[in-house]
Amino acid sequence: MSGVLIDLFLHCTMLSLLAIGGAIATVPDLHRYVVLERGWLGDVDFSGSVALAQAAPGPNLLFVAVVGYNVAGLPGALSAMAGVLLPSTALTLIVVRWGSRR
C-alpha cells in the first residue's frame, strides 16, 4: 500500500509543477496514469470521481482527492492532495520571498 501512496504522491507532484490551465487540465494525464498504466481504477470509476468532484461546490482541485480516495482510501486522498498542493505552494512561497527582498 505504501508503494501506491508514494507513486500517487510523486505523480501528482509532477502534475502540479507541469500543469498550466488549472488542476482540471491534469485530468487526461491522471487518467492515463491511474487507469491505463497502473490499473488502479476503471474508466467508469475514474469518470465518476471527476464528475462527483465537479458537481460538489468548491475548487476544481477536489477531483484529485476523490481519485486518490478511490485508489487508496483516506491515505490516498491525502497523498494525492499533498502531491498537488505542496510543490506549487512551496514554489509560490519561494518566489514571494525572493520578490520581497528586492
C-alpha positions as CSV (number, residue, x, y, z in Angstrom):
1,M,0.0,0.0,0.0
2,S,2.8,2.5,0.8
3,G,4.2,2.0,-2.7
4,V,0.8,3.1,-4.2
5,L,0.8,6.1,-1.9
6,I,4.3,7.1,-2.9
7,D,3.6,6.6,-6.6
8,L,0.4,8.6,-6.4
9,F,2.1,11.4,-4.5
10,L,5.1,11.6,-6.9
11,H,2.8,11.6,-10.0
12,C,0.6,14.3,-8.5
13,T,3.7,16.3,-7.6
14,M,4.9,16.2,-11.2
15,L,1.4,17.2,-12.5
16,S,1.3,20.1,-10.1
17,L,4.5,21.6,-11.4
18,L,3.7,20.9,-15.1
19,A,0.1,21.8,-15.2
20,I,-1.0,25.0,-17.0
21,G,-4.6,26.0,-17.0
22,G,-5.6,24.8,-13.6
23,A,-6.0,21.5,-11.9
24,I,-8.7,20.3,-14.4
25,A,-6.1,20.4,-17.1
26,T,-4.4,17.4,-15.4
27,V,-7.4,15.1,-15.8
28,P,-6.2,13.4,-19.1
29,D,-2.7,12.6,-17.7
30,L,-4.1,11.5,-14.3
31,H,-6.5,9.2,-16.2
32,R,-3.6,7.8,-18.3
33,Y,-1.6,7.1,-15.2
34,V,-4.3,5.8,-12.8
35,V,-6.4,3.9,-15.3
36,L,-4.3,2.9,-18.3
37,E,-0.8,2.5,-16.8
38,R,-1.4,1.4,-13.2
39,G,-4.9,-0.1,-13.5
40,W,-5.9,1.2,-10.0
41,L,-9.3,2.4,-11.2
42,G,-11.5,1.6,-14.2
43,D,-12.8,4.1,-16.7
44,V,-16.2,4.3,-15.0
45,D,-14.8,4.8,-11.5
46,F,-12.4,7.5,-12.7
47,S,-15.1,9.4,-14.7
48,G,-17.4,9.1,-11.7
49,S,-14.7,10.5,-9.4
50,V,-14.2,13.5,-11.6
51,A,-17.9,14.0,-12.1
52,L,-18.6,13.8,-8.4
53,A,-15.9,16.4,-7.6
54,Q,-17.2,18.7,-10.3
55,A,-20.8,18.5,-9.0
56,A,-19.7,19.4,-5.5
57,P,-19.2,23.0,-4.5
58,G,-15.6,24.1,-4.1
59,P,-12.5,24.3,-6.2
60,N,-11.9,22.1,-9.3
61,L,-8.9,20.6,-7.5
62,L,-11.2,18.3,-5.4
63,F,-11.2,15.7,-8.2
64,V,-7.7,14.8,-7.2
65,A,-8.8,14.0,-3.7
66,V,-11.7,11.9,-4.9
67,V,-9.5,9.9,-7.3
68,G,-6.9,9.4,-4.5
69,Y,-9.7,8.2,-2.2
70,N,-10.9,5.7,-4.7
71,V,-7.4,4.4,-5.3
72,A,-6.3,4.0,-1.6
73,G,-8.9,5.4,0.8
74,L,-8.2,8.3,3.0
75,P,-4.4,7.9,2.8
76,G,-4.7,8.0,-1.0
77,A,-6.7,11.2,-0.8
78,L,-4.2,12.8,1.5
79,S,-1.3,11.6,-0.6
80,A,-2.8,12.9,-3.9
81,M,-3.7,16.3,-2.4
82,A,-0.3,16.7,-0.8
83,G,1.3,15.9,-4.1
84,V,-0.7,18.5,-5.9
85,L,-0.6,21.3,-3.3
86,L,2.9,21.1,-1.8
87,P,5.0,21.9,-4.9
88,S,3.0,24.8,-6.1
89,T,2.7,26.2,-2.6
90,A,6.4,25.9,-2.0
91,L,7.3,27.5,-5.3
92,T,4.9,30.4,-4.6
93,L,6.4,31.0,-1.2
94,I,9.9,30.9,-2.6
95,V,9.0,33.4,-5.4
96,V,7.2,35.7,-2.9
97,R,10.2,35.8,-0.6
98,W,12.6,36.4,-3.4
99,G,10.4,39.2,-4.7
100,S,10.0,40.9,-1.3
101,R,13.8,41.1,-0.9
102,R,14.1,43.3,-4.0
